[in-house]
Amino acid sequence: MGRVYLTWHDVEELITKVVMQLNTPYDALLLVTRGGIVPGGMIAEALKMKELLTASVVFQHGPGVRAELSWPRFQQFPTDALLKGKKILIVDNIWDRGRTIVTVKSRVQGSGGIPETAVLHWKQRQSLFENEKPDYYAELTDDWINYPWQRIDDSDDLVRVRPPAPELS
């Protein structure tokens, strides 16, 4: 597993790959925070769509609770009335283990919506869902992806990659 640092040009190319696959039209795009905000906005621009919704879901973790085993908590989600009977494209930057986007997709279905999923990168080997996959994706990867809108010192990145700072005497 390597590290890939994408440029804005790289992202534009990935967005084009996804947009060319889409089964348009959609009634709305549902952008998954945080990673799906930028690619979702770019897809909305390409499709000339104005109906943008957001979903924020977290999996609690901490002492005695592993994130993989925790229940999702929705911090923000559209009302059923905005989803029922509508074709919704759910957008995120990456499908890593798949928990977030599968949870959002399930909730859209539960609200009576017709969801499709789109991501820039799919980590197929890391997915926890054997029978689920993104409807649309630009690339398969096993790499750690850094998108240009992420800070290099992003706390998510720090926890997983950066060694501890040496103590000064």
N, C-alpha and C positions, 0 to 999 in steps of 0.2 A: 504494500500500500504506500503510494507516494503522496506528495503534496502538490496540488495544482493551484496556481494563482492565475485567475482569469482576468482578462482586460474587458473593458466595456465593449470592444469590438467582438471579443469571443462571445459575450453574452448576447449581443445582437444576432450573431450567427446561430446560436442555440435557440433564441426566440423564433427566428425565421423557420428553423427546422420544425419546431412545435406547431407554429401557426399553419404551416403547409399541410399538417396532418389533421387538423381540427375538423370536426363534424358540425360546422356552423349551420344556421345561426344558433345563438344562445340567448336566453332571456336575461341572464345575469352572470357575472363572474363573481366567485367567492374566493377572496384572497386570504390565505392562511398566514397569520402573523407569526413571526416577523419576516421569515424568508420569502414568502410569496408576494409581498407587497410590491417590490420592484419588478419582478418578472410579470406579475399580474397587471401592473400598470402599463408595461410595455405591450403585452398582449392586447389589452383594452385599446390602446392607441392604434395598434395594427388593425384591429377589427372595428375601429370607430365605435366602441361601446361606451355607454355612459352609466349603465347599471352595474355598479361595483359594490359588493358587500364584503364584510370582513368577518373572519372567525379567529378567535383566540382560544386555544386549549392548552392546558398545562397538566403535566403528570407530576404529582407531588413526590418528593423524595427527601430523604434526610435520615437522621439516626433511626435505625430499625425499619426503614421503609425504602425498598428499592424501587426506582422509577419504573422498571419493567413490570412490576406487580401492582402498581397503584392504579386507582380509578382516574379517568380523565375528569378535569374540572374545566368547564367552559367559562371563560372570563367575559367573552363577548360572542354573540351568535345572532344571526338574523331571526326574526319571528317566523313562525310557520306560514303566515299569510304571504310573506315575501318569497317563499319557496314552493308552496303547494302547487302542483301541476306545471311547474316551470322547469325548463332545461337549464341546468346550472353547471358551469365549468369551474371546478375547484382547482386553484393554482397554488403551487408551492415551488420552492427552488429545488428541493431534493427529497427523494423518497429514500430514507436511510433504512430504518427498521420498519417504517410504514405506519407506526401507531397513530401519529397525529392525523395524517390524511385519511386513513381508513376510518378513524373515529369521526372525522368531519363528514366523510361520505355517508357513513351510517346514519348520522343525525339528519342529513339532508333527505335521505330516503325515508326516515321516520317521520319527517315533516311533509311527506308527499311530493317531494321534488324528484327530479330525474337527473342524478349527478353523473358527471364525467370528470376524470382527473387528469391533470397535466403537470408535469414537472420537467425541469431542465435535465436533472440527473437522477438515474435510478440505480441504487445499490442493490441489485437483485440478490446477490449472495448474502446480504445482511438482513434482508426482509424477514420479518417474523410471520408473514402471511403467505403461505405456500400457494393458496388459490386466488390470491389477489395480486394485481399489478396495475401500474398506471395505464390509463387508456392511451395517453400520449406522453412521450418523453423524447428528449433530444439525444441523450447519450447514456449508455451503461457505463458504470465506473465502480472501482473499488477504492479509488483515491480519496484523500481528504481534500475537499474543494474549498477554496477561498474565493468568494465572489467579490467583485470590486466595491460593492457597497458595504462590505464588512470591514471593520477596523482590524488591522493586523494584530493589535493587542486586545481584541475582543475577549471578554471574560470566558466565553465558551471555548475559545481557542487556547486561552491560557491554562485552563484546567486540564486539558487533554495533552498539550504539546510542550509547553514551555517548562524547562527545568527550574527548580527553585533558585532564587537569587542567592548568591553567596553572602554570608554574613560579613559585615565590615567590622574590623576591630578598632 
